[in-house]
């Protein structure tokens, strides 16, 4: 039987202006055999520099920091072609926060409240490293839908004739169907059950959809689904 080398640990960069909080996160992350902290930043500019020098898999990014804030840093990280494998998880004190949606638009993989349990934080790191979105709770999806529905981004129109909708023209009918289910927060297994196909088939559709829409991960697919008008907020 062929033995496989152990997977490399998930490399984590911590970005928060509170040194005590960073220390607590470092102890927690470094206590896990499958992950390790590769750097600590106290503001967004330092986070960007460290992301470029250490090549983390996941950045835990505080939204509010002095100087370059977490939102600006996230946008710079996610638009840097050399950092296309870096996933950002936003940390926020208040989960009902308009900046949460702006961070998703900026390219973050999801967000987590600072009051989350240790297991939730560790799970968030693993989920983000795998390219999945931290968007499962119904309240989170409702929040995203509500803020995305408030208005288009940078003056873009929404609806069938909008530039956002144009992006979907490359998708097949099945890929659009899968995108709707992804936007609803369903996992590949759940989508497979709805469509009576295998989870592997769903994964293939999701990957092709991300490639066609130039989306970094599932979180970006959710944003695109709402901004294009393919999915409408419940009751909106």
N, C-alpha and C positions, 0 to 999 in steps of 0.2 A: 504494500500500500504506500503510495507516494505521500510524503509529508510536505506540508506547505509552511513556509516561513510565517511567523506571526505578522499580522497587519501592523503597519506603522501607526504609532499613536496619533490621535488628532491633535494638531498644533493649534494652540489657542492664544490669541492676543487680547489682553485686557485693556480697555480704554475707559477710564473714569477719573474725575478730578479728586475723588475722595480716596486718599491713600489707604485708609483703614478698610474700606470696602474692597479695594483691589487686593489687599493682603488676604482678606477672608476668602475671596474668590480663588486666589492662587492656591491657598491651602486645600480648598475643596477640589479644584481641578487636578492638582498634582497628586492628590490621594487616589485618583483613579488610574488603574494600570493602562487604560487605553487612550489616555490624553495627557498632555503636558502644556504648561504655560511657556511661551517662547518670548514674551515681552510684556511690558506694562507701559501705558501711556497716560498722561494726565490731561491731555487735550487732543483735539482733532488733528492738528498739524503733526503732533508727535505720533499719533496713531497711524496716519498716512505714511510717515517716514518709516516707522517700524514695520508696517505691512509690506513695504517695498524691500526692506532689508532682511526680514525674517521669514516671509512667505507663509503666513499662517493659513490654516484651513478655515478657521472661524475667528471672527472678531466680535467680542462682547463690547458693544459700543453704547456708552451713556448718551442719551439725546442731548441733555443740557450740560455743556462744559464751557468754561471761559475761552475767549479767543475763537478759534475755529471750533464750532459746535459739532456734535455727532452727526447731525443731518448733512452738513457740508462735507464732512470727512467721508461719510458713507457714499455720497454722490461721487466724490473724487476717486474712491477705491473702486466702485463698481463701474466707472467709465474708463478705468485704466486697463488697457488690453493686457498688460503684464500681470494683472491681478485678477484675471477672469475666473480663477478657481477659488478665490477667497469669498466666503459667505459671511454676511454681517447680521448679527442678531442685536436689535436695539434693546437697551435697558431703559425703562421709564418708571418714575415714581407713581405716576397716575396712568392706569391703562386706558381710561377714556380720555384720549389725548389726540388732538388733530395732527400733531407731529408724527404720530404713529403711521398714519396713512401717507403723509409726505415722505416718511422714511421708506415705505414700500415702493412708492413711486421713484424714489432715489436709488432703488435697487436692493434694499435690505431683504433678507429671507424671512423676516418675521420680527416679533417683539416679545418681550417678557417683562412682567412687573418686577421691580426690585424686591418686592415682598414674597416672591415665589419661593417654594420649598427647595432645599438643596437638590433633591431628586429631579425636580422640574427643570432646574437650571442645567444639570448634567444631561438630561434627556434632550433639552433644547439644543445643546451643543452637538450631540450625536445626530439629531434630526437635520440640523442645518448642514453639517459636514456631509451628510448623505445626499444633499441637494433637495430635500423636502422642505415644505413650508410650515411655519409654526402658526397655522391658521385654523386649527380644528375647532376650538370652542365656539359655540354658536354666537356668543356675545362678541367675539372678535370679528367674525364674519359680518355680523350686523353693523359693527362699527365701521368696517372697511366700506361696506356697501353705502352706508349713510353719508360718509364724507366724500366718497367718489361721486356720489349722486349730486353733491352740492354744486358742482360746476366743472367744466372741462379744464384741462391743464394747459397753461401757457396760451390761452386763447383758442384752443382747438374746439371744434364743434363735436357734438356726439350725435349718434344716430346713424341711419343706413348710409348716408352720403358723406360721413365724416372721414377724415384721414385715419382715425382709429379703426373704423369699420373696414377701410381699404386693406388694412393689414391682414384681415381674415380671409381675403379673397384667395390666398394660396392654399387654404385648408380644404381638405375633403369634407364631405358631409359627416362622416364618422368622427373625424378629428374635431369638428365643431361640437359634436355631441359629447365627446369626451371632455372638451374644454368646459362645457357647461357644468358637467359633474365635478370637475376639478375646482371650479369657482364656487361650487356648493360645499367644498371642504371634504369631499369624499376621497377615501384612499383608493389605491388601485384595486384592491380586493373588493371593495364596495362597488366600484364602478363596474368591475367584471361581473358581479352578481346582477346588476341592473341591466347590463347589455348582453348577458349570457355568452360571455367570451372568457378566455383565460386571463389571469392577471398579467401574464407575460405579454399578451396581445395589447392590453391596455397600456402597459409600460412602453411598448413600442410606439403606440399612438401618441402618448404624452411626450416622449423624446422627440418624435418627428415634429410635433406641434411646437415644442420649445425651439427647435432648430429653425423652423420656418418663421417664427415670430421673433427670433433673436432674443429669447427670454432666458435669463440665467437659471431660473428654477421655477417651482410651482407657484411661489408667491407672485412672481411676475406674471404668470398666466392668469392669476386671479385679477390682478390690476387691469390687464389687457381686456379680459372678459367684460369687466364693468365699464371701462372707459370707451370701449368700442360700441357699447349698447347691446352686445350679445346677451348679457345677463342684466336684468333690472332688479333694483333693490325691492325686497318684499314690501308691499304696501306703498311703494313709491311710484 
